[in-house]
Amino acid sequence: MQEILSQHYDWLRALHIISIIAWMAGMLYLPRLFVYHTEAENGSNKSATFKTMEKRLLKVIMNPAMIAAWLFGGLMFWANPALMSEPWMHVKLLGVILMTGLHHAYGKWVKIFAADENVREAKFYRIMNEIPAGIMVVIVIMAVAEPF
Ligand code: HEM
């Protein structure tokens, strides 16, 4: 199996990068929807539209993309376990674990908005919008530049 994975390593890397692009698109867009959703009145058509957009973005794009990113990343580790001892990969994986934790927090907030129970202001979600962008920058620099 390791032999087959090594022979198709570039395919795994390509599929990994495709899945992280989809995942990051959702991680950067969903908090933006939360920002505008805080300005929509509970029970309004506008609020109902945001609920649908948030739920579909999470369920149809972000969840499958996150699972695919972990799957193809994991298969690359199987093909090349030595990567696990690289210091840059340790920093990268710390970033990935933070990103995955944030993804789950977003999932909770989708449910809170769906139940009209959001009490947080737009400013909170604007700040939350910046965090995945910062984590993504660190992850990509680690993965591509391998600085240490
Ligand atoms: C979700 C869990 C993840 C795992 C287990 C994982 C694991 C890996 C592994 C093992 C490689 C191959 C490294 C190499 O051969 O040098 C890789 C490459 C890469 N990863 Fe991830 N990764 C994950 C998430 C992410 C995320 C969230 C991003 C970006 C936001 C990312 C960006 C990259 C990039 C850009 C490469 C290609 C590096 C290159 O080809 O030079 N990864 N990843």
Boltz pocket constraint, residues with backbone or C-beta under 6 A from the ligand:
constraints:
  - pocket:
      binder: B
      contacts: [[A, 13], [A, 16], [A, 17], [A, 20], [A, 24], [A, 66], [A, 69], [A, 70], [A, 72], [A, 73], [A, 74], [A, 76], [A, 77], [A, 80], [A, 83], [A, 96], [A, 99], [A, 135], [A, 136], [A, 139], [A, 140], [A, 143], [A, 144]]
      max_distance: 6.0
